[in-house]
Amino acid sequence: MREQFGRVTIISATLIVALAILSSCEKPATPTPPPVAVTVTEAVVKDVPVTFKTFGSVIPYQMVAVKAMVSSQLVEVNVKDGQYVKARDQLFVLDKQPFEATLRQAEANLKRDQAQSKFAQTEEKRIAELLKEKISAQAEFDQAKANADALLAAIKADEAAIENAKVQLAYCTIKAPIDGRVGAVMINLGNLIKANDTAALLTINQVKPIFVSFFVPEGRLLDIKKYQTAEGLPVEATIPADPAHPEQGRLTFVNNQVDATTGMIELRATFDNAGERLWPGLYVNVSVALTTMPQVVVLPNRGVQTGQSTKYVFVVKADDTVEMRPVTTGLITDAETVITSGLKAGERVVTDGQLRLKAGAKVVLQAPGAGNTASGSSAVSAASAVKAEANPSGAGQ
């Protein structure tokens, strides 16, 4: 009996040890993870413009270097540095006296030759009558006719000299050939002006309208020619210091050849520039609108994630859990991505807070800009939700 009792005692002790070991190996229950605070937006359908961006520089629509056509002393300056002038406005006046004297001389020569020509024609007629009566010789008539013809030619030369003198006199008043903005006036009153001197008196730039010149790779040329219309493609020029107010223009010039050394081609867009915000020499950001993709599904760029082999989005379902869904993307602009497949308009997509998400995770929505972590009021909401799930009856309150 004693041996049986001893064996029972050993077995009982063994069972107690085994139960203790099993009890110590039990894992604690895994708590439900709190919902992740995220920001969401709905996929929308809209027209999306197809554009390409580059940079360019502003150049004058026209530029004229004003020079004198005659040599004389400068007696009037009627323009100031930086002034806006219109075509035919008077800029400078040169001393006219030498040219007025030349004109008077040419007019006097004309009157003299006209008087001599009248006498020569009368003499020609008289000798012609005498020749008919055999009183005068043929040689005498020929000489009279030659004199009359020579004086007629002299009259024509005098008339031409008068016209030239008038032109030279007109050159003494220098007028603006175009509308535009004047640069620095490079000459002062009283100086002697030389005709066609190397240095210009001033330069006029036409700034209304104005050109923006930019270069694009030759690969873009086919797209440009494909979508170019008679009105020209819409072009935006943005001043880097004022990006909120782009200027609107039209593509009006495509150069007739590609630069073989760079593979680039020059384009120019014309802008009304009524406010003169675009200034010659200014560098601007250029956006050319080629066409428009009608009614496509778009998302903000931050809502699209990139995986190893595909792109995906986190879609928030009706029960506030997320689905990791692969999508196919198309055009990507500065702010939005076109979704060609995998997503429908109206579906909610996570745009902030994706780093803490996985498929099936519970989310709590927060206002845009509130951050991508469950902090502040979002953290309180998430903690309250977890607490309610863990203790629905309110036990332990």
HELIX and SHEET records of a PDB file:
HELIX    1   1 ARG A    2  CYS A   25  1                                  24    
HELIX    2   2 GLN A   97  LYS A  132  1                                  36    
HELIX    3   3 GLN A  138  ALA A  170  1                                  33    
HELIX    4   4 GLU A  218  ARG A  220  5                                   3    
HELIX    5   5 LEU A  221  TYR A  227  1                                   7    
HELIX    6   6 ASN A  301  GLY A  303  5                                   3    
HELIX    7   7 GLN A  354  ARG A  356  5                                   3    
HELIX    8   8 SER A  377  ALA A  390  1                                  14    
SHEET    1   A11 TYR A  84  VAL A  85  0                                        
SHEET    2   A11 GLY A 180  VAL A 182 -1                                        
SHEET    3   A11 LEU A 202  PRO A 217 -1                                        
SHEET    4   A11 VAL A  44  VAL A  66 -1                                        
SHEET    5   A11 TYR A 283  PRO A 300 -1                                        
SHEET    6   A11 GLU A 336  SER A 341 -1                                        
SHEET    7   A11 VAL A 322  ILE A 332 -1                                        
SHEET    8   A11 LYS A 311  VAL A 316 -1                                        
SHEET    9   A11 ARG A 348  ASP A 352 -1                                        
SHEET   10   A11 VAL A  36  GLU A  42 -1                                        
SHEET   11   A11 VAL A 363  LEU A 365  1                                        
SHEET    1   B 8 TYR A  84  VAL A  85  0                                        
SHEET    2   B 8 GLY A 180  VAL A 182 -1                                        
SHEET    3   B 8 LEU A 202  PRO A 217 -1                                        
SHEET    4   B 8 VAL A  44  VAL A  66 -1                                        
SHEET    5   B 8 TYR A 283  PRO A 300 -1                                        
SHEET    6   B 8 PRO A 234  ILE A 239 -1                                        
SHEET    7   B 8 ASP A 242  VAL A 254 -1                                        
SHEET    8   B 8 MET A 264  PHE A 271 -1                                        
SHEET    1   C 9 TYR A  84  VAL A  85  0                                        
SHEET    2   C 9 GLY A 180  VAL A 182 -1                                        
SHEET    3   C 9 LEU A 202  PRO A 217 -1                                        
SHEET    4   C 9 VAL A  44  VAL A  66 -1                                        
SHEET    5   C 9 TYR A 283  PRO A 300 -1                                        
SHEET    6   C 9 GLU A 336  SER A 341 -1                                        
SHEET    7   C 9 VAL A 322  ILE A 332 -1                                        
SHEET    8   C 9 LYS A 311  VAL A 316 -1                                        
SHEET    9   C 9 GLN A 305  THR A 306 -1                                        
SHEET    1   D 4 THR A 173  LYS A 175  0                                        
SHEET    2   D 4 GLN A  90  LEU A  94 -1                                        
SHEET    3   D 4 SER A  72  VAL A  77 -1                                        
SHEET    4   D 4 LEU A 192  ILE A 193 -1                                        
END                                                                             
